[in-house]
Amino acid sequence: MKKRLVILVALVMVLLMVTASANAITFGVPDDGAHPYVGTLLFVQNGEGYYSCSGTLLAPTVMLTAGHCVEEFGNVNDVTYVRFEEDALAGRGDYGTTQEWLDAEWILADEVIPHPQYNDFAEFPLTYDAGLVILSEPVVMAEYGVLPPEGFLETVSKKDTFTAVGYGMQGYINPFYSDIYARYKGTVSLIELRSHLTGGQSAKFTNNPGNGTGSGGTCFGDSGGPVFYDDSNMIVAVVSWGNTPCIGVDFQFRIDTPVALDFIYENWQ
């Protein structure tokens, strides 16, 4: 669920005038500095862009995201930029062109690495939807996202909660349609790990309107963003795919499997 983003001054002004509701990742709340290591990607794929996704720093130059955020039709991104500001549009009005803004305020990726078996969901439900972004300069933080033990989701309780974080749309259908391109978080619950749609690689999570407590889900632009265990910085899954209206349920690519962990550790730089 990457998001097409046309960055023009007029559009930026419209987005900045949108009032952030108390319900907003979908129906979550502003992150308010809780996850500074979660950032947004802007990228061009096969000559078209910009698209946006989300991702999590694992180390100063290593970012975890979704496979479909770094590759399409067998081709890796033409160019990828990363930013960690909570308001992703901050400073755009200070530059004459989008490229000047990107050069000054964003970090250029040296390389993007899709999972070697990622192939645009051609083997669904085996999606292999993981990717890494290697930054051209380090981003030093007090802490980063951490990887889970293998099989971690098999050990959790149905009562446990999870936190989805990303820069995606805060609502896709009226009357909740909203897109302010900022970092939000929402509380989600794990539904199940075993069905014909999960394929052993994905986990089904809730994606429902909130009730004033920060519960919610994910939508376009949250792709690649983390699903953390409870309030920790342990990434159990990355946002992968779900229902088009961004309500009901989501299917997120599990990070606690050998398919994911082996790929990440083999390409950690």
N, C-alpha and C positions, 0 to 999 in steps of 0.2 A: 504494500500500500504506500508506495512512494507518491509524492505530490508534485504536480507540475506547478512551477512558480515563475510567473512573468514579473521580473523586477523592473518596474518603471516607476518614475517619481510619482506619477498620478496614482498608481496602484498603491504605492507605499503610503501616501496620504490617506487613501480610503481605509487601508488596513489599520492605520494608527488611530483613525476616528472610531473604529469599532469598539464598543464598550465591552470590557471583559466582564462576563457574568460571574456569579459566585459558583456556577456550575461549569466548570470547564476543566485534559487530554481528551476524551469526551466526558463531560460532566464531572470533571475533577476540580482541582484548585491550582493556583499558581505555585510553582515549585518553591519560591521564596528562599533560594539559596541552599536548599536541602541536598541537591545533587549537582554540584558544580562540575563534576567529571562527565556529565551527560551533555553532549553537544549536538549540533545540527550539521548536516552535509548539504552543500549545493554542488550539483554536478551536471555534466553534459554526457549523454549517452548516444552513440551513433549519430553525432552531429546535431542532436536536439537537446534543448534544455531551456532554462534551468529546471532540474528536478530537485526535490528536497527529501531528505530522510533524517533519521536520528541515529545516535550511536553512543558508545561508552568507552572512555579511556581506560585501558588496562595497565598502561605504563605511559611515561612521558611522550612517546612517539607511536604508540600502538592503540588503535581504536577498533572496537568490535561493532559490527553492524550486520545487516542482512545481505545475503548474496545478491538479491535483485537490486540492491543499492550500489553495487560496484560492477555489475556485468549485465549485459542484455544481448541476446542473439549471439552469444559466444564471444562478444567483444567487451573488454573492460572499458570503464569510463574514459572519455576523452580527456577530461580534467575534473578534479575534485577539490573542493574547498571545505574547510571545517571551521566552526566557530563555537565558543562556549558561553557567549553572553546570554543571559536569561531572555532578554529581548533581542531576537535575532536581527531585527531591522534597525537597531540602534546605530546612529551615525550615518545612515544612508543619505540624508539630506545635506551632509557636509561635503559631498563629492559630486563632481559634475557628471560622472558616468558610473555605471555599475562596475565596470572593470577597475576603475580607480578605487572604489570602495572595497572591492574584493582584495585588491593588492595591498591595501593599507590595513584592513580590519580583519581579514580572514587568513587562515593558514593553508597554504597549498600542500596537497598530498604529494609525496614522492612516488607512492605506489599504492595501488589497490589490489587486493588479492581475494578473489572469490574462492569458495570451496571448490576443489578440483572436480567434483561431481555435480556441481550446480549447473542446471541446463534449462532454465526458464520453466521449472515445474513439469518438465516433460515426463518424469517418472512419478508423478503425484500418485499417492500421498508421500512418497519419498522425495522431499523437496531440496535437501542439502542447502537450505537457505541461510548460509552464514558467509560473512566476508570480513576482511580486515582492511583498515586504512592505515598506511604508514605515513606519518607526518614528516614534513621537511624540517621542522624545528620542534624541540621539546616543549611540552606544556607541563610545568612543575606544579603539582598540587600536594596538599597534605595527605590525601588518600585517593585511591582509584577504585574502579569497580574490580571485584574479585570473581574468580571462576568457582563454580560449585564442585563438590566431590562427585565422582561418577555415580549415577543412580539416585541423586539426592531427592528428586521429586517423588521417587517411589517410597520415601520414608515420611513424607509430610502428612499431617492430619487434615481432614476435610474442614476443620475449624481454622486452619492457618490462613492468613491473608498475604497478599502480594501487592507490590507497588509498581505500576507501569509509569514510565516517565518518557516524555518526548515532546517534539515540536509540531505535532500534527494538528489537524482541524479539531476545534472544540465542539463541533456539531456539524452534521452533514445534511440533515433533513429539517425542514421548517417544523416548528418555529424556533428550532435550536441552532440553525445554521450560523456558524461563526468561525473565523479563521484569523487569529491575530499574530501567528507565527512567533510564539513564545514558548518557553519551557513550562510544561504543566505536569502534574502527577495525579494519579487516581488509584484508588484501592480496588483490586480485583480479587476474585476467588477462583481456585482451581476446580474445574468440573470433573475432568477425567483425562486419563492418559492412553486409554486403549479403545480405539474404535476404527472403523474403516477409513476415517478421515485423518486420523493422527499418524497412522503408519509406523508407530514407534519412534518417530522423529519430532512430532509436534505435541503440544499440550493444549487442551481446550480450556479457555478461561472465560469468565463472565465479561460481558460488555453491555452494561445496562445503565439507564439514566440514574443519576445520583439522587440522594435524598437530603442533601445539605451536609453530608458527612465526608465528602471527598471521594465517594465511590464513583466508578466510571468505567472507562475502557479505552480503546485505541481507534485511530482513524488514519486517513491519508496523511502521510508525512511523519507518522510515528514509526514507520517501518525501520527495523534495525535497532530501535530503541530498546532499553532493557526492561525486563520484568524482574524486579528484585524480590527476594524472599523477605516478607514482612517489612520492617524498617531498616534492614541491613543493606550493605552494598554488594551482596552476593547476587550475581546475575544467573537466574535459573533458565531464562529463555530470552530470545529477541523477537520483537514484533514481526510477524510474517504475513499473515493473510486473515481475512474474515469476511463477514457479510458486507455487501456493498453499502447499505445505509449506515454502517458503523454502529449497529445496535444488535443485541442478542448475545452472540458469542464470538470469540476470536480464537484463532489457532496460531500459537506462537512456537517458533523453532526452539527445541530444547537444547540447552548448552550442557546439560549433565549427562550426555551420552558420549561414547567413544567416537562416534562420527564427528561430533563438534569439537570435543576436547583435543583429540589427536590432531585435527586440522589446525587449531589455534596454537598449540604448543610447537608443532612442526614449523610454523611460520612466524613465531614470535621473534622479533628483531630488536 
